[in-house]
Amino acid sequence: MELAISIALILTSLMMILLVLLHKGKGGGLSDMFGGGFTSNFGGSSVVERNLDRLTVITGVVWFVCIIALGLLVKP
């Protein structure tokens, strides 16, 4: 059980990184520093952005549950 949760945690962690990097920068901050300051219409649909937000939140909740479950299983 612990191994399955650890694998799920690793997969959701990688997915969170990918999903956060897919978000469009809102201006100001680190996103402008790394090339997010130019205007691009790639993925500019509001439906796509809303679905990306939902997927990011769902992945974050699964990630959080995996951390709590792993913490409860490893606790001495």
MOPAC internal coordinates of N, CA, C and O (Angstrom, degrees):
PM7 1SCF
backbone

  N    0.0000 0     0.00 0     0.00 0    0    0    0
  C    1.4551 1     0.00 0     0.00 0    1    0    0
  C    1.5287 1   110.59 1     0.00 0    2    1    0
  O    1.2310 1   121.44 1   137.78 1    3    2    1
  N    1.3252 1   114.85 1   -42.22 1    3    2    1
  C    1.4691 1   120.02 1  -179.58 1    5    3    2
  C    1.5273 1   111.28 1   -63.88 1    6    5    3
  O    1.2310 1   120.82 1   142.23 1    7    6    5
  N    1.3206 1   116.04 1   -37.77 1    7    6    5
  C    1.4674 1   120.48 1   178.98 1    9    7    6
  C    1.5297 1   111.00 1   -66.45 1   10    9    7
  O    1.2310 1   120.26 1   139.20 1   11   10    9
  N    1.3156 1   117.10 1   -40.80 1   11   10    9
  C    1.4634 1   121.12 1   179.98 1   13   11   10
  C    1.5277 1   110.90 1   -64.48 1   14   13   11
  O    1.2310 1   120.40 1   138.33 1   15   14   13
  N    1.3196 1   116.85 1   -41.67 1   15   14   13
  C    1.4610 1   120.20 1   179.19 1   17   15   14
  C    1.5250 1   110.50 1   -68.67 1   18   17   15
  O    1.2310 1   120.43 1   143.22 1   19   18   17
  N    1.3261 1   116.78 1   -36.78 1   19   18   17
  C    1.4660 1   119.98 1   177.46 1   21   19   18
  C    1.5271 1   111.39 1   -63.96 1   22   21   19
  O    1.2310 1   120.51 1   138.43 1   23   22   21
  N    1.3139 1   116.63 1   -41.57 1   23   22   21
  C    1.4684 1   120.50 1   177.76 1   25   23   22
  C    1.5201 1   110.43 1   -65.75 1   26   25   23
  O    1.2310 1   120.42 1   137.95 1   27   26   25
  N    1.3345 1   116.79 1   -42.05 1   27   26   25
  C    1.4655 1   120.42 1   177.66 1   29   27   26
  C    1.5251 1   110.70 1   -62.86 1   30   29   27
  O    1.2310 1   120.17 1   142.53 1   31   30   29
  N    1.3157 1   117.28 1   -37.47 1   31   30   29
  C    1.4621 1   121.36 1   178.45 1   33   31   30
  C    1.5235 1   111.07 1   -65.35 1   34   33   31
  O    1.2310 1   120.24 1   137.52 1   35   34   33
  N    1.3113 1   117.14 1   -42.48 1   35   34   33
  C    1.4643 1   120.78 1   178.69 1   37   35   34
  C    1.5300 1   110.57 1   -64.35 1   38   37   35
  O    1.2310 1   120.58 1   135.18 1   39   38   37
  N    1.3270 1   116.49 1   -44.82 1   39   38   37
  C    1.4630 1   120.24 1  -179.42 1   41   39   38
  C    1.5302 1   112.19 1   -65.20 1   42   41   39
  O    1.2310 1   120.48 1   137.49 1   43   42   41
  N    1.3279 1   116.68 1   -42.51 1   43   42   41
  C    1.4641 1   118.77 1   179.02 1   45   43   42
  C    1.5240 1   111.08 1   -70.05 1   46   45   43
  O    1.2310 1   119.77 1   148.73 1   47   46   45
  N    1.3250 1   118.05 1   -31.27 1   47   46   45
  C    1.4640 1   120.25 1   176.79 1   49   47   46
  C    1.5258 1   110.55 1   -64.72 1   50   49   47
  O    1.2310 1   120.60 1   134.76 1   51   50   49
  N    1.3346 1   116.46 1   -45.24 1   51   50   49
  C    1.4594 1   120.13 1   178.10 1   53   51   50
  C    1.5256 1   111.18 1   -64.70 1   54   53   51
  O    1.2310 1   120.66 1   141.57 1   55   54   53
  N    1.3231 1   116.34 1   -38.43 1   55   54   53
  C    1.4616 1   119.99 1   179.32 1   57   55   54
  C    1.5274 1   111.31 1   -67.45 1   58   57   55
  O    1.2310 1   120.50 1   142.23 1   59   58   57
  N    1.3411 1   116.64 1   -37.77 1   59   58   57
  C    1.4673 1   119.96 1   177.28 1   61   59   58
  C    1.5233 1   110.92 1   -62.41 1   62   61   59
  O    1.2310 1   120.32 1   137.37 1   63   62   61
  N    1.3183 1   116.99 1   -42.63 1   63   62   61
  C    1.4656 1   120.78 1   178.20 1   65   63   62
  C    1.5257 1   110.04 1   -59.91 1   66   65   63
  O    1.2310 1   120.71 1   132.63 1   67   66   65
  N    1.3255 1   116.25 1   -47.37 1   67   66   65
  C    1.4552 1   120.80 1  -179.90 1   69   67   66
  C    1.5211 1   111.66 1   -62.20 1   70   69   67
  O    1.2310 1   120.10 1   134.56 1   71   70   69
  N    1.3268 1   117.41 1   -45.44 1   71   70   69
  C    1.4576 1   120.79 1  -177.46 1   73   71   70
  C    1.5234 1   112.15 1   -66.64 1   74   73   71
  O    1.2310 1   120.25 1   140.48 1   75   74   73
  N    1.3178 1   117.13 1   -39.52 1   75   74   73
  C    1.4649 1   119.58 1   178.96 1   77   75   74
  C    1.5245 1   110.33 1   -66.71 1   78   77   75
  O    1.2310 1   120.22 1   142.40 1   79   78   77
  N    1.3235 1   117.19 1   -37.60 1   79   78   77
  C    1.4609 1   119.78 1   178.28 1   81   79   78
  C    1.5265 1   112.38 1   -69.85 1   82   81   79
  O    1.2310 1   119.75 1   156.11 1   83   82   81
  N    1.3262 1   118.08 1   -23.89 1   83   82   81
  C    1.4615 1   121.29 1   178.38 1   85   83   82
  C    1.5263 1   112.90 1   -76.31 1   86   85   83
  O    1.2310 1   120.21 1   160.57 1   87   86   85
  N    1.3253 1   117.21 1   -19.43 1   87   86   85
  C    1.4638 1   120.27 1  -179.42 1   89   87   86
  C    1.5182 1   110.86 1   -65.59 1   90   89   87
  O    1.2310 1   121.51 1   -35.33 1   91   90   89
  N    1.3284 1   114.71 1   144.67 1   91   90   89
  C    1.4527 1   120.63 1   178.59 1   93   91   90
  C    1.5250 1   108.47 1   -79.95 1   94   93   91
  O    1.2310 1   120.62 1   -42.17 1   95   94   93
  N    1.3321 1   116.43 1   137.83 1   95   94   93
  C    1.4547 1   120.90 1   178.84 1   97   95   94
  C    1.5162 1   111.58 1   -66.70 1   98   97   95
  O    1.2310 1   120.53 1   -38.92 1   99   98   97
  N    1.3053 1   116.59 1   141.08 1   99   98   97
  C    1.4601 1   121.30 1  -179.28 1  101   99   98
  C    1.5219 1   112.09 1   -91.94 1  102  101   99
  O    1.2310 1   119.90 1  -178.09 1  103  102  101
  N    1.3101 1   117.79 1     1.91 1  103  102  101
  C    1.4622 1   121.28 1   180.00 1  105  103  102
  C    1.5151 1   110.85 1    97.98 1  106  105  103
  O    1.2310 1   121.02 1   -39.09 1  107  106  105
  N    1.3136 1   115.65 1   140.91 1  107  106  105
  C    1.4597 1   119.97 1  -178.54 1  109  107  106
  C    1.5128 1   110.59 1    73.86 1  110  109  107
  O    1.2310 1   120.16 1   -31.29 1  111  110  109
  N    1.2818 1   117.30 1   148.71 1  111  110  109
  C    1.4530 1   120.51 1   176.52 1  113  111  110
  C    1.5177 1   112.59 1    91.39 1  114  113  111
  O    1.2310 1   121.27 1    20.62 1  115  114  113
  N    1.3090 1   115.18 1  -159.38 1  115  114  113
  C    1.4609 1   121.06 1  -173.65 1  117  115  114
  C    1.5194 1   113.26 1   -71.48 1  118  117  115
  O    1.2310 1   119.77 1   154.98 1  119  118  117
  N    1.3434 1   118.04 1   -25.02 1  119  118  117
  C    1.4616 1   118.86 1  -178.23 1  121  119  118
  C    1.5297 1   111.20 1   -64.94 1  122  121  119
  O    1.2310 1   119.64 1   146.57 1  123  122  121
  N    1.3220 1   118.29 1   -33.43 1  123  122  121
  C    1.4652 1   121.06 1   176.81 1  125  123  122
  C    1.5190 1   111.30 1   -70.41 1  126  125  123
  O    1.2310 1   120.43 1   146.18 1  127  126  125
  N    1.3106 1   116.78 1   -33.82 1  127  126  125
  C    1.4540 1   120.78 1  -178.20 1  129  127  126
  C    1.5297 1   111.38 1   -65.40 1  130  129  127
  O    1.2310 1   120.61 1   145.70 1  131  130  129
  N    1.3308 1   116.45 1   -34.30 1  131  130  129
  C    1.4551 1   120.47 1  -176.22 1  133  131  130
  C    1.5202 1   112.98 1  -102.07 1  134  133  131
  O    1.2310 1   119.95 1  -150.81 1  135  134  133
  N    1.3189 1   117.70 1    29.19 1  135  134  133
  C    1.4542 1   120.75 1   173.32 1  137  135  134
  C    1.5073 1   114.81 1    94.60 1  138  137  135
  O    1.2310 1   119.41 1  -171.24 1  139  138  137
  N    1.2972 1   118.72 1     8.76 1  139  138  137
  C    1.4585 1   120.55 1   179.24 1  141  139  138
  C    1.5079 1   113.36 1   -85.06 1  142  141  139
  O    1.2310 1   119.95 1  -177.57 1  143  142  141
  N    1.3201 1   117.71 1     2.43 1  143  142  141
  C    1.4539 1   120.81 1  -175.70 1  145  143  142
  C    1.5113 1   114.54 1   -81.22 1  146  145  143
  O    1.2310 1   120.07 1   162.08 1  147  146  145
  N    1.3484 1   117.47 1   -17.92 1  147  146  145
  C    1.4550 1   118.69 1   179.99 1  149  147  146
  C    1.5205 1   110.03 1   -83.97 1  150  149  147
  O    1.2310 1   120.71 1   -28.10 1  151  150  149
  N    1.3160 1   116.25 1   151.90 1  151  150  149
  C    1.4536 1   121.15 1  -178.62 1  153  151  150
  C    1.5138 1   109.59 1   -85.25 1  154  153  151
  O    1.2310 1   121.06 1   -51.03 1  155  154  153
  N    1.3089 1   115.57 1   128.97 1  155  154  153
  C    1.4600 1   120.50 1   179.93 1  157  155  154
  C    1.5210 1   108.53 1  -135.97 1  158  157  155
  O    1.2310 1   120.37 1   -39.29 1  159  158  157
  N    1.3036 1   116.89 1   140.71 1  159  158  157
  C    1.4579 1   121.27 1   177.95 1  161  159  158
  C    1.5208 1   112.05 1   -94.30 1  162  161  159
  O    1.2310 1   120.54 1  -175.14 1  163  162  161
  N    1.3187 1   116.57 1     4.86 1  163  162  161
  C    1.4598 1   120.22 1   178.95 1  165  163  162
  C    1.5173 1   109.65 1   -68.28 1  166  165  163
  O    1.2310 1   119.79 1   -64.33 1  167  166  165
  N    1.3157 1   118.01 1   115.67 1  167  166  165
  C    1.4597 1   121.78 1  -178.70 1  169  167  166
  C    1.5063 1   112.73 1    69.74 1  170  169  167
  O    1.2310 1   120.01 1  -148.12 1  171  170  169
  N    1.3138 1   117.59 1    31.88 1  171  170  169
  C    1.4531 1   120.88 1  -176.02 1  173  171  170
  C    1.5161 1   114.51 1   -85.07 1  174  173  171
  O    1.2310 1   119.96 1  -177.53 1  175  174  173
  N    1.3084 1   117.68 1     2.47 1  175  174  173
  C    1.4522 1   121.26 1  -178.14 1  177  175  174
  C    1.5246 1   110.15 1   -70.15 1  178  177  175
  O    1.2310 1   120.84 1   -43.27 1  179  178  177
  N    1.3094 1   116.00 1   136.73 1  179  178  177
  C    1.4646 1   119.25 1  -179.67 1  181  179  178
  C    1.5279 1   111.09 1   -68.73 1  182  181  179
  O    1.2310 1   120.13 1   149.62 1  183  182  181
  N    1.3343 1   117.35 1   -30.38 1  183  182  181
  C    1.4674 1   120.32 1   177.84 1  185  183  182
  C    1.5206 1   109.79 1   -66.04 1  186  185  183
  O    1.2310 1   120.66 1   138.17 1  187  186  185
  N    1.3202 1   116.35 1   -41.83 1  187  186  185
  C    1.4639 1   120.68 1   178.88 1  189  187  186
  C    1.5265 1   109.85 1   -64.21 1  190  189  187
  O    1.2310 1   120.34 1   137.55 1  191  190  189
  N    1.3175 1   116.95 1   -42.45 1  191  190  189
  C    1.4677 1   120.40 1   179.81 1  193  191  190
  C    1.5216 1   111.24 1   -64.84 1  194  193  191
  O    1.2310 1   120.37 1   138.74 1  195  194  193
  N    1.3310 1   116.89 1   -41.26 1  195  194  193
  C    1.4671 1   119.60 1   178.57 1  197  195  194
  C    1.5231 1   111.20 1   -64.69 1  198  197  195
  O    1.2310 1   120.34 1   138.19 1  199  198  197
  N    1.3313 1   116.96 1   -41.81 1  199  198  197
  C    1.4679 1   119.94 1   177.93 1  201  199  198
  C    1.5254 1   111.22 1   -65.93 1  202  201  199
  O    1.2310 1   120.38 1   142.35 1  203  202  201
  N    1.3284 1   116.87 1   -37.65 1  203  202  201
  C    1.4630 1   120.59 1   176.44 1  205  203  202
  C    1.5277 1   110.55 1   -64.62 1  206  205  203
  O    1.2310 1   120.33 1   139.93 1  207  206  205
  N    1.3294 1   116.98 1   -40.07 1  207  206  205
  C    1.4695 1   120.74 1   176.52 1  209  207  206
  C    1.5225 1   111.01 1   -62.34 1  210  209  207
  O    1.2310 1   120.60 1   134.77 1  211  210  209
  N    1.3232 1   116.46 1   -45.23 1  211  210  209
  C    1.4686 1   120.28 1   180.00 1  213  211  210
  C    1.5238 1   111.24 1   -62.63 1  214  213  211
  O    1.2310 1   120.84 1   135.42 1  215  214  213
  N    1.3283 1   116.00 1   -44.58 1  215  214  213
  C    1.4662 1   120.15 1   179.81 1  217  215  214
  C    1.5288 1   111.14 1   -64.05 1  218  217  215
  O    1.2310 1   120.48 1   143.17 1  219  218  217
  N    1.3228 1   116.68 1   -36.83 1  219  218  217
  C    1.4624 1   120.65 1   178.33 1  221  219  218
  C    1.5266 1   110.64 1   -66.39 1  222  221  219
  O    1.2310 1   120.21 1   137.36 1  223  222  221
  N    1.3332 1   117.21 1   -42.64 1  223  222  221
  C    1.4686 1   120.55 1   179.64 1  225  223  222
  C    1.5268 1   110.76 1   -66.08 1  226  225  223
  O    1.2310 1   120.24 1   136.62 1  227  226  225
  N    1.3257 1   117.15 1   -43.38 1  227  226  225
  C    1.4670 1   120.38 1   179.29 1  229  227  226
  C    1.5309 1   110.41 1   -62.75 1  230  229  227
  O    1.2310 1   120.62 1   136.32 1  231  230  229
  N    1.3247 1   116.41 1   -43.68 1  231  230  229
  C    1.4684 1   120.04 1   178.23 1  233  231  230
  C    1.5215 1   110.83 1   -63.57 1  234  233  231
  O    1.2310 1   120.53 1   141.42 1  235  234  233
  N    1.3265 1   116.59 1   -38.58 1  235  234  233
  C    1.4623 1   120.52 1   177.83 1  237  235  234
  C    1.5232 1   112.51 1   -63.76 1  238  237  235
  O    1.2310 1   120.46 1   140.73 1  239  238  237
  N    1.3226 1   116.73 1   -39.27 1  239  238  237
  C    1.4666 1   120.49 1   178.78 1  241  239  238
  C    1.5248 1   110.19 1   -66.87 1  242  241  239
  O    1.2310 1   120.40 1   136.78 1  243  242  241
  N    1.3337 1   116.84 1   -43.22 1  243  242  241
  C    1.4702 1   120.31 1   178.03 1  245  243  242
  C    1.5281 1   110.32 1   -63.13 1  246  245  243
  O    1.2310 1   120.64 1   138.92 1  247  246  245
  N    1.3312 1   116.39 1   -41.08 1  247  246  245
  C    1.4645 1   122.15 1   177.50 1  249  247  246
  C    1.5342 1   110.84 1   -59.56 1  250  249  247
  O    1.2310 1   120.93 1   134.05 1  251  250  249
  N    1.3389 1   115.82 1   -45.95 1  251  250  249
  C    1.4673 1   121.28 1  -179.81 1  253  251  250
  C    1.5275 1   111.11 1   -64.23 1  254  253  251
  O    1.2310 1   120.19 1   137.85 1  255  254  253
  N    1.3288 1   117.25 1   -42.15 1  255  254  253
  C    1.4683 1   121.02 1   179.01 1  257  255  254
  C    1.5308 1   110.32 1   -64.22 1  258  257  255
  O    1.2310 1   120.35 1   141.26 1  259  258  257
  N    1.3234 1   116.93 1   -38.74 1  259  258  257
  C    1.4738 1   120.14 1   178.22 1  261  259  258
  C    1.5340 1   110.76 1   -63.88 1  262  261  259
  O    1.2310 1   120.30 1   140.00 1  263  262  261
  N    1.3280 1   117.04 1   -40.00 1  263  262  261
  C    1.4699 1   120.17 1   178.63 1  265  263  262
  C    1.5170 1   111.07 1   -64.67 1  266  265  263
  O    1.2310 1   120.39 1   135.43 1  267  266  265
  N    1.3286 1   116.87 1   -44.57 1  267  266  265
  C    1.4698 1   120.37 1   179.48 1  269  267  266
  C    1.5188 1   110.51 1   -64.30 1  270  269  267
  O    1.2310 1   119.90 1   134.29 1  271  270  269
  N    1.3331 1   117.80 1   -45.71 1  271  270  269
  C    1.4651 1   121.56 1  -179.34 1  273  271  270
  C    1.5272 1   111.10 1   -62.96 1  274  273  271
  O    1.2310 1   120.60 1   137.30 1  275  274  273
  N    1.3170 1   116.46 1   -42.70 1  275  274  273
  C    1.4687 1   119.60 1   179.32 1  277  275  274
  C    1.5284 1   110.59 1   -65.84 1  278  277  275
  O    1.2310 1   120.84 1   140.83 1  279  278  277
  N    1.3178 1   116.00 1   -39.17 1  279  278  277
  C    1.4711 1   119.72 1   177.32 1  281  279  278
  C    1.5185 1   112.40 1   -63.02 1  282  281  279
  O    1.2310 1   120.31 1   142.01 1  283  282  281
  N    1.3242 1   117.02 1   -37.99 1  283  282  281
  C    1.4698 1   120.67 1   178.87 1  285  283  282
  C    1.5299 1   111.54 1   -71.66 1  286  285  283
  O    1.2310 1   120.32 1   146.33 1  287  286  285
  N    1.3325 1   117.00 1   -33.67 1  287  286  285
  C    1.4725 1   119.44 1   179.98 1  289  287  286
  C    1.5176 1   112.03 1   -76.15 1  290  289  287
  O    1.2310 1   119.50 1   145.94 1  291  290  289
  N    1.3038 1   118.56 1   -34.06 1  291  290  289
  C    1.4690 1   121.89 1  -176.74 1  293  291  290
  C    1.5203 1   110.89 1   -83.65 1  294  293  291
  O    1.2310 1   120.18 1   159.86 1  295  294  293
  N    1.3174 1   117.26 1   -20.14 1  295  294  293
  C    1.4680 1   121.44 1  -177.11 1  297  295  294
  C    1.5297 1   110.33 1   -56.54 1  298  297  295
  O    1.2310 1   120.58 1   -50.44 1  299  298  297
  N    1.3397 1   116.50 1   129.56 1  299  298  297
  C    1.4769 1   119.55 1  -176.88 1  301  299  298
  C    1.5218 1   113.61 1   -68.50 1  302  301  299
  O    1.2310 1   120.10 1   180.00 1  303  302  301

